[in-house]
Amino acid sequence: MKISHPKTAALFFAGLLSIQAAQAQPALETKPLTIEGDIASHLVAGVDRFLLRELSVSVDRREKYWQRDFTSHAAYAKSVEQNRQRLAHIIGLRDQRVAFDGLTLGSTTAESSLVGQTDRITVRAVSWPVFGDVTGTGLLLEPRGRDSFANVIALSDCNQFPEQIAGLAEGLPPKLQFARRMAESGCRVVVPLLINRTEKMSKLSNREYLYRSAFEMGRHLIGYEVQQSLAVIDWYSRRSPDTPIGIIGWGEGGLIALYAAAVDTRVDVACVSGYFDSRQNIWQEPIDRNVFGLLEQFGDAELASLIAPRALIVDAAPGPEATIPGGRGAPARVVSPTLGSVRAEVARAQKLTEGLKSNPGIRLVAADEPLGGRAIGQFLGSLKPGAVIGQAGDSNIVDRRNGFSVAKRHAKQVHELDRHTQWVLRESPYVRKQFYKPDTSSVAKFEASNEKYRKQFYEDAIGRFDNEVLPFNARSRKSHESEKWVGHEVVLDVFPDVIAYGILLLPRDLKANEQRPVVVCQHGLEGRPQDIIEGDHYAYHDFAAKLAERGFITFSPQNMYIFKDRFRTLQRKANPLKKSMFSVIIPQHQQIVDWLKTLPYVDKERIAFYGLSYGGKTAMRVPPVVTDYCLSICSADFNEWVGKNASTRNPHSYVNTGEYEIFEWDLGSTFNYAEMAGLIAPRPFMVERGHHDGVASDETVGWEFAKVRALYQGKLKLPGRCEIEWFDGPHTINGKGTYDFLHRHLDWPRR
């Protein structure tokens, strides 16, 4: 063939060389990939179906955690004690309560603590120590002219305040002022304040604001509020040990009453109104109810079984109703439990405890209004047989206080709880130092001693699915081409409905008889594999493609953190199962690595990981578990992670942002980024850090990295395996020191 024009000839021969190079590539032997549309959307939808299915079967799986002994009440209580301790742990009952002799009366030189009275009761403003320097605050109601026959804690819904159920404020008719009615019936009643869901300036509710940082520190707003009630129970028990104790609540107060009675056997009678229900849709409820691992062992029926053989009255009355639209906070809804659903959950609780003899029982009251006469009557009758509910007062009690501010009292309580969490945060480096103590006397001993921490990280911090992984069933299709590489979309099966998906780049000069290193390149938040291959995205700069141009095989997985609330609710669905998004991401990556190792041109010992931003978070969480990754590079993410999540002062903190899925249970006591890097060691580890990256300040990055460097070089004597590159730039791939790091540790020549 004769080609006369020089430019035409050049194009022809370039194309011929390209075809020859492509033909020289080893075949990618898979089934055809036929999925149409957006595969990332398909992936997220599949994970959603998988998690919903796991939620649905969680009820049947709980029984393996229980060994109930019905031979006696004492034997039963002992047999469920381990479950009770587990519940206390997951709601964050970590802080020792302060003993006190009496409630503190809220009096000043200007005002008396007596805020109101009738001919039958007195109402006083009180406070009491709880833990640290946190105090409970609320009201004390006592009958006049007679001794109390029971000590009671009454809890309103969080969007009410104590004065409303005590009859001191507008909002409830006298017959629904249940704290007042019990005092009028002859009970001593303490009414603690609960944190409300009013929106803060940060567009979060007060409850979500406090929940976020507490959750990261292994505490919980539920636990804090349970502790406030338990502190009152401590006082009741010391003051009058022979007087029965009851706890009663509506809405969020019902939640706290249920949990408090479940963890503390000193409660003789509990009444839960407008809350008791199946919790299978807890992921749709306010996020401050999110308890990591709750549904692994507990639904409301199991919590009721911890109260047995003590009396529990379930008031199937209307509860609070609310829709929380989201934005910075998590979207949620608060709905009244339907009577049918409450009946089913009560029946399940009764079945769980049917072996108990002489059991006061779990009783259902169906009512049109919360804590009306029937429910209170049964509650009082359980505290003292024959007790009669008093007639409701005709009108509200006059509040004698001048200038009292409900808002200021509430703000003070928010401040105290936040201050305590911030104190826990400041103490946390010392807690982690005592927790993570591998043997560093030699590399071999370090690796052996590190295994228990790696297991604990996976099972308790990340959450591990025991589901059997499916065969690969690899499918692929050619999707990208350049002069130096060819790209293939690849899909692998992981679990039923769960796939792994990514783009494999094979250099055109790859020979069938050679084995090359692989770099798994991970995108960030709302990213896609395509973003790190083409288009010169400002953060990624095509780093997967550039590494392929250097001769590396690269694989760019699609991680599930895409489509905003669609992926964020995956975390909501996973957490109650004692799981997280990374509980799915880790098996996806393990499947990817295992499949890559089947390719004849992949060196099984040289598969590296490199991720930016949320991909950098992946770089800190996946390689500790997927030990087939021979090194890890964390770009634009490494920092003092616990403080970034828990601090309400740090300007870089996530506390006031829209990333409501980002908070991970109890990392403050266990695994910050230095400890996660310790789980990667002794494999090479590198951080890529731009001075102007808004993820964190240079100081906090340097502080946390210094601990990693001390481990690698100071203790394990492994110079060159741990590096950080500081560069004058923003939240981006710099691609200089990290590329050198890959060439050196993957033993691949520079091009």
MILOSE-126607 format. One record per residue (C-alpha): residue in one letter; x, y, z. Coordinates in steps of 0.25 Angstrom, whole numbers, plus 5000, padded with zeros to 4 digits. Example, Ala and Ser with C-alpha at 12.3 -4.5 7.8 and 13.67 -1.06 7.14 Angstrom:
// MILOSE-126607
A504949825031 S505549965029 
//
This chain:
// MILOSE-126607
M500050005000 K500650144996 I500350265005 S500850394999 H500450495009 P501450505021 K500450545031 T499450435026 A500650335027 A500950375041 L499550355046 F499450215039 F500650165045 A500350215059 G498950145058 L499650015053 L500550025065 S499350045074 I498649925068 Q499849845069 A500049885084 A498649855087 Q498749725081 A499949695089 Q499149715102 P498749585110 A497249555109 L496349595120 E495649465121 T494249495127 K492849495124 P492249615116 L491749725125 T490349755121 I489849855132 E489249975126 G489150115132 D489950165144 I490650055150 A490950135162 S489550155165 H489250005163 L490349985173 V489750075183 A488350015181 G488849875183 V489549915196 D488249975201 R487549845198 F488549765205 L488549845217 L487049855218 R487049705217 E488049695228 L487149785237 S485949695234 V486649565239 S487349635251 V486149595260 D486349445257 R487849455259 R487749515273 E487449395281 K488849335280 Y489349455289 W488349415300 Q488349295310 R487149315318 D487049235331 F485649225336 T485849135348 S485649255358 H485649415357 A487049425362 A487549315352 Y486849395341 A487449525345 K488849465346 S488649395332 V488349535325 E489349615332 Q490349605321 N489349665312 R489049775322 Q490549805322 R490549805307 L489349905306 A490049995316 H491349995308 I490650025295 I489850145301 G491150195306 L491050175321 R492550205323 D492550315334 Q492550285349 R491350355355 V491650455367 A490950415380 F490150525387 D489350535400 G488250615395 L487650695383 T488150835382 L487050935384 G487051045373 S486851165382 T487651295382 T487551425391 A486551475381 E485651345380 S485251225387 S485351085382 L483851065384 V483351105371 G481851065373 Q480950985382 T479450945384 D478750895396 R479250755392 I480650765386 T481950855386 V482850875374 R484250915376 A485350945366 V486550855368 S487850805362 W488750685366 P490150635362 V490250535351 F491650505346 G492850595345 D492350735346 V491050705339 T489750735348 G488350685345 T487350795346 G485850795347 L484750795358 L484350715371 L482950695373 E482450645387 P481150625394 R480750715405 G480350665419 R480650515417 D481850425414 S482150375400 F481850235397 A482750225384 N483950295378 V483750335363 I484450395352 A483550455341 L484150485328 S483350575318 D483650575303 C484950645299 N484150755293 Q483350785305 F483950835318 P483750795332 E482850905336 Q481850855326 I481650715332 A481750775346 G480550875343 L481351005344 A481351035330 E480351045318 G480250925308 L479550815315 P478250795321 P478250755336 K477850615333 L479150595325 Q480050665335 F480550525339 A481650575348 R480650655356 R479650545356 M480650445362 A481050545373 E479550575376 S479350425377 G480450415388 C481850395381 R483050475382 V483450515367 V484650565361 V484550625347 P485850635339 L486050725328 L486350655314 I487050725303 N486150775292 R486150765277 T486050915275 E486950955263 K488351015267 M488951125259 S489751015252 K488450965246 L488550835255 S487650805266 N488150815280 R488050665281 E488850635268 Y489950735272 L490250665285 Y490050525279 R491150545269 S492350575277 A491850475289 F491750365279 E493150375274 M493650375288 G492850245292 R491750325299 H490350355295 L489250455298 I488350345302 G489450295312 Y489650435317 E488150455320 V487950315326 Q489150345335 Q488350465340 S487150375344 L488150275350 A488750385359 V487350405364 I487150265366 D488450255374 W487950365383 Y486550305385 S487250165388 R488050235399 R487050325405 S485850225406 P486350085402 D485050015405 T484250105397 P483850055383 I484450125371 G483750155358 I484050225345 I483050275334 G483250345322 W482550395309 G483150405295 E484650425297 G484450415312 G483850275309 L485150245302 I485950285314 A485050215324 L485150085316 Y486650085315 A486850125329 A485950015335 A486649915326 V488049955331 D487749975346 T486949865353 R486649955365 V485550015357 D484249935362 V483249985351 A483450045338 C482350115329 V482650145314 S481650235307 G481650275292 Y482950205289 F483050055290 D483049995276 S483849905266 R485149975264 Q485449915250 N485250055244 I486150125254 W486950175242 Q485850265239 E485650315253 P486450435259 I487950405258 D488150435273 R487450305275 N488550235266 V489150125275 F490350055269 G490049905270 L488649925276 L487849825267 E488949725268 Q488449685282 F487249775285 G485949825280 D484949885289 A484449745293 E485849705297 L485949825305 A484649795312 S485149655315 L486349715323 I485249785331 A484549655334 P484249605344 R483949745349 A482649815344 L482649885331 I481349965326 V481349995311 D480450105308 A480050095294 A479650235293 P479950345282 G481350395283 P482050515277 E482050545262 A483150615255 T483850625241 I485250665241 P485650705227 G487150685228 G488150785222 R489350795231 G488650695240 A488050555237 P486650545231 A485750475240 R484350455245 V483650435258 V482350355257 S481350305267 P481450155268 T480250085262 L479449995272 G479649875263 S481149895263 V481249915278 R480349795281 A481249705273 E482549755280 V481849735294 A481449595289 R482849575285 A483349625299 Q482349535306 K482849415298 L484249445302 T483949445317 E482849335317 G483649245325 L483749335337 K482849295349 S482049395357 N482449495347 P481749635349 G481749635334 I481849725322 R480449795321 L479849865310 V478949985311 A478250035299 A477850185300 D477450305292 E478350405300 P479750385306 L479850345321 G478350355324 G477650295336 R477750155332 A479250155330 I479650235342 G478650155350 Q479350025346 F480750085349 L480350135363 G479650005366 S480949925362 L481750015372 K480749995383 P479549895382 G478249975384 A478850105381 V477750205375 I478050315365 G477750445370 Q476750545364 A477450635354 G477550785358 D476550875352 S477550975347 N479051005346 I479951035358 V480451175358 D481951185356 R482551275366 R483851305359 N484151445354 G484951445341 F485151295340 S485651255326 V485351115321 A486351145310 K487451185319 R487351065327 H487350975315 A488551045309 K489351025322 Q488950875321 V489450875306 H490750945310 E491050845322 L490850725313 D491750775302 R492750825312 H492850675318 T492950615304 Q494150715301 W494750675314 V494650535310 L495250575296 R496450635303 E496750515311 S496550415300 P498050415295 Y498450355309 V497250255308 R497750215294 K499150205299 Q498750105309 F497850025299 Y498750005288 K500049945293 P500649845283 D501949785286 T503049865278 S504249795283 S504349725269 V503649735256 A503249585257 K502649615271 F501949735267 E501249665256 A500849555265 S500349645276 N499649735265 E498649635261 K497749645273 Y497649795270 R497349775255 K496249675259 Q495649775269 F495749885259 Y494949805249 E493949745258 D493649855268 A494049985261 I493749955246 G492749835248 R492949705241 F491849635232 D492049485234 N491249455221 E491949365211 V492549435199 L492049395186 P492949345174 F493549465166 N492549445154 A493449545147 R492849625136 S493549735128 R493549825115 K494549915109 S494250055113 H495450145111 E496650155102 S497950245101 E499250225094 K499850165106 W498750085113 V497350015111 G496250025121 H495249925124 E494049935133 V493949815143 V492849765152 L492949655162 D491949595171 V492149605186 F490949575194 P489549555189 D489149695183 V490549745186 I491549765175 A492949825174 Y493149915161 G494349985156 I495250015144 L496449935141 L497550005133 L498549915126 P499749975120 R499849945105 D501249895106 L500849785116 K501349655112 A500749525114 N501949465121 E502249575131 Q501649615145 R501449755149 P501049835161 V499649885163 V499250015169 V497750025174 C497350165173 Q496250215181 H495350345178 G494750435188 L493350475193 E492350475182 G493450425172 R493450325161 P494650235155 Q494450315142 D494850445150 I496250395153 I496550345139 E496050465130 G495650605130 D496850655139 H495950675151 Y496550785160 A496750685172 Y497050565165 H497950605152 D497650475146 F498550405155 A498050255152 A498350285137 K499750355140 L500150235148 A499750145137 E500550225127 R501750195137 G501550045134 F500750015146 I499449935145 T498350015152 F496949985157 S495950095161 P494850045170 Q493450115171 N493250135186 M491850155191 Y491950295196 I491250355185 F489850415183 K489750495196 D488650445205 R488550315197 F489850265203 R489850345216 T488550265220 L489350135217 Q490150165229 R488850195237 K488450055233 A489749985236 N490050045250 P488849975257 L489449845252 K490849885258 K491249905244 S491750025236 M491850065221 F493350005222 S492649875226 V492249865212 I493449935206 I494449845212 P493849715206 Q493749795193 H495249825193 Q495649685198 Q494849625186 I495549725176 V496949685182 D496649535181 W496149555167 L497349635163 K498249525168 T497649425158 L498149505147 P499449445141 Y500049575139 V499849635153 D500949615163 K500149565176 E501149625185 R501149765179 I499749815180 A499749955186 F498650055191 Y498550205188 G497350285192 L497050435193 S496050505202 Y494950395205 G495850305198 G496850345208 K495950305219 T495850175211 A497350165212 M497350175227 R496250065229 V496349965218 P497849925217 P497849895233 V496849785229 V497149755215 T498549715218 D498849675203 Y499049825201 C500549835202 L500549985205 S499650095207 I499650245203 C498650335210 S498550465202 A497750595206 D497150525218 F498150485229 N497950565242 E497650555256 W496350495253 V495650475266 G495750625269 K495250665255 N494050585258 A493750615273 S494250755275 T493250865276 R494350965276 N495250925264 P494851005252 H495150875243 S494250795251 Y493150715245 V492150745256 N491450855249 T491550795235 G490550715227 E491350585227 Y490450525238 E490950385234 I492450415237 F492350395252 E492950255256 W492550195270 D493650205281 L494850225272 G495250325283 S495550215292 T496250125282 F496750155268 N497150295264 Y497950305251 A499250275258 E498650145263 M498050115249 A499450135243 G499950045253 L499049935248 I499649955234 A501049945239 P502049895236 R501649905222 P502050035216 F501150155219 M501150295213 V500350425215 E500150535204 R499850665210 G499650805204 H499950925213 H498650985209 D497750865210 G496450905218 V496350765224 A497250805236 S498350895240 D499850855238 E500050855253 T498950745255 V499450665243 G500850675248 W500450635262 E499750505258 F500850465248 A501950485258 K501350365266 V501350285253 R502750315250 A503150285264 L502650145263 Y503250115249 Q504650185251 G504750195266 K504250065271 L504149965259 K505450025253 L504850025239 P505450155232 G504850185219 R503550115221 C502850225227 E502850365220 I502050495218 E502150595207 W501750735210 F501450815198 D501050965195 G499650925190 P498150895194 H497350775195 T497950705183 I498850595178 N500250645177 G500750525170 K502250545173 G502750485186 T501650385185 Y501950335171 D503450325176 F502950245188 L502150145179 H503350125169 R504250095181 H503350005189 L502749935177 D504149915171 W503649975158 P504650065149 R504250205147 R503850245133 
//
